[in-house]
Amino acid sequence: MTEPSKTRSLDRSGSAALPWSRARELLATQTPKEDLTFFVGTVRPDGRPHAAGVGAIWVDDALYFVSGPGTRRARNLAANPACSVSVRLRGLDVTMEGEARRVTDPAALERVAAVYREGGWPATVVDGGFTAPFMAASAGPSPWHLYRLTLHRAVGVATAEPHGAARWDFSR
């Protein structure tokens, strides 16, 4: 289980630090079944930022997302795996920072594809990635690459009770 090595309250009104378990539970229960848009931020080779919306899911205590191999996001991650991923969950806005690496292990691909299928996206594993009858038009042709985010840091800001804000640091 992914647990932070350090938690720091960012709330200036005196609320206690939010527990990581709140964010983790929302990620686990809201993905892939709810209509959530995650935004992945990457860095172009010239240092300029790039952000794009993706469908992401939390599987076995890790965040995964898909990208077409020819997309700007995939090309940026190939050169520099550092990225951020942000999402508005029910009652909690979360931004995660870390490194996204391509997943090619057949068993891991099958496990994540099964969860995507539970959520309504009929992904199947082919040629070290995914294919399906539909995908975002900007993804390009399949097979689409799967990425796993290794968390370094996350920030959560509660938009519902109990309120608060926290930064969670994860050991590397």
N, C-alpha and C positions, 0 to 999 in steps of 0.2 A: 504494500500500500504506500502510495506517495504521501509522505508527511513532511511538513516544513521543518527545517533545522532551527528556524528562528521566526517568531511572529512579533510584529510591532504594530501597535495601535496608531492609526493616522487620524483618529477622531479628535478634533480640538474642543469638543463639548463635554468630554469626560466619559463617553461611553467606553465600555470594555472592548478590547480587540476582538474582532470577529474570528471565530474558529475556522480553519481551513475546511473542516468537515462540512460546514454549511455550503461552501462553494462546491466541494467535491460531490456532495449529495445532490445538489441541483444539476450539476453536469451529468451525473449518472442517470437521473430520473427524467430530465428534460430532453436529452439526446437519445436516440434520433427521432423520437416520436412527435416532438413539438416543432413548429415552424420557427426555427431560430436561424439568424444569419450571423455567422462569425466573420470577422474581418482580420485577414492575415496581412501584417505589415512586413515587408522585406526591404532589402537595400540593393539598389542597382550597382553594377560594377563602378560607376562613376560617383557613387556616394549618395545619389538622389533616392528619396524614399519611394516606395510603391505599396499601395494597399488595394486589396480586392476582397469582395465577399465570397465566402465558401460555405458549403455544408460540412460541418464537422461533427464528430461523435466522440463520446467518452466511452472507452472500452477497456475493461480490465485495468482501471486506474491510470489511463493515459488518454491524451487527446490525439485524434487522428483526423486528417483531412485529405482530400483528393485534388490533384491538379493535372491538367493536360501537360505532357512533356514539352510542348512548344510554347507554353504560356510564359509571360514575363516572370510570374511567381516561381515557376519551376526553374527557369534559367537563373534567377537570382539565388534561389536556394542551392543550386548546384555549385555556384561560386562562393556563397557565404550562407551557411545554414542558420545564422542568427535571425530571429524573427520575433514578432509579437502577434498575439491572437487575442482579440477582444470580442465580448459578447454581452448582451443584456439578458440576464436570466430573470426568472420571476423573483423580484425583490432584491436582486443583487447584480450590479454591474461588475464584470470581471475582466481584467487585462492580464494575460500571461506572457511572460518572456522566456525565451529559451532557444533551443536549436531544433530545427525540424530536419529529420533525416528520412530518406526514402526507405520504405519497407519492401523487401523482396522475398523474405522468408515465406514459403508457400503456406505453412500452417498459420502464420500470423495473418496473411492475406485472407485465407479462408475464414478465420475467426471474425475479422472485421467485416468482411463481405456479408457474413451471416447476420451481424447486427444491423448493417445497412438494410438488408432485406426485411428484417423485423420492422424497421421504420418506414418501409414502403418504397425504397429504391432498390430495384432488382439487380444488384451488382453480382457479377460472376468473375472469377479469377481467370485471367488469360495472359500469357506472355509476361509474367512478373508484375501485373497490374490488374486493373478492373475494366470491364466493359459492361454495358447495360443498354437497354433500348432507348434510353434518353439520358441527357446530361446537358449542362449549361452550354449554349451555343459557343461561348467564348473558350471552352475547354479544348476544342479541336478534336481530332479523331482519337479513338481508343487504340491501344490500352492506356488508361489514365493511371498515373503514379499515385501511390499511397504514401503519406508522410506521417511520422510519429513525432510529436513534440516532447522533447525532454525539458522539463520545467527547471528554470533557474530562479525565477521570481514571479510572483503574482500579486496583484493589488485588487482588493474588493471594496466596493462602496455600496452599503445597504440602501435600498430605496424603499424598504418596508421594515416594520418592526421585527426583531430588535435592530435599531439603527446602529451605525458605526462604520468604521473604515479600518482596513488593515493591509499590511504588506507581509507577505509570506516569502521567506527565502528558503530555497531548497539546496541541499548539499550537492556539490558537483562531483 
